Amino acid sequence: MFKESLVGILPTEIILILDSGYQGAHEFLPNAIIPFKTFKNHELTPEEKAHNTALAKQIGAIEHINRELKIFRICKETYDNL
């Protein structure tokens, strides 16, 4: 569903910072940035670890904003301005 909703719609100037749940998104979205994964016999290089740390900081900031929106129900309910 994610693939069908965004392919061909997003301009290539927009960079998507995605978490590890979107592995493989760079195949159909060339502007997606995804963290590197470790495998059983493959350790991450220091550059890959630094890349993942930088992404985690950016994703963490966005998750805090999402949390605030959920707590105050900004996206869920109608604002009456009372």
N, C-alpha and C positions, 0 to 999 in steps of 0.2 A: 504494500500500500504506500509506503514511503517513497519507493522508487517511482511508482506511477504518478504520485502527486507532485513531484518536484522536477522530474526530468523534462527539459525543454522549456521550463517556466523561469527558473532562476538564471539571471545573467551570470556570465563567467567572472565578472568583477567581484561578485559576492563570495566571500570565503566562508565556508561552513566549518565550524569547530564542533566535532562530534565526539561522543564518548565511545568506549569500546563496544557498546551494543550495536553500533552501526558498522561493524567490520564488513568490508567489501563494498562500501558505498563509493569509494574512490573509483571503482570500475565504471560507474555510470555518472558520477559527479566528479569531474577532474579537479574541482576547486575545494574538495572536502579534505580536512585535516583530521586524521584519526591517530590515536596513540599506538605505539608499537606493542605487540604482544610477545610474551616469552613462551618458549616451547620447551619440551622436556629436555632436549639436548642443546638448547640454544639460549645462552645468556645475552642480555641486552648490553650493547656497547655503552660507554659513558655518554656519547652523543645522543643515543636513543633514550637513555634515562633522563638526560637534561630536557629533551624534547617532550617526554611524557610529563615531567614535572611542570614545565611551562604551560602545557595544555591543562593539567589538573588545576593550576591556579586560576586560569581563565574560566574553566568549566565550574569551578567552585564558586566563583563570584556570581555567575549566572544562576546557579542553583540557590544561592541565598536570596536573590531577587525573586525567583519562583516561589520560594518558601514564604516570603513576605506577601506576595500576591494571594497565596492560598490562605494564609492566616487572616488577612483582612477581607477575604472573599471579594476582591476587586474584580476578578474575571468571572465570578460565578453569579453574583446578584446585581440587581439594578441599583444604581446610585441615585438617590432622591434629592440630594443637595439640601438636606434639612439641618 
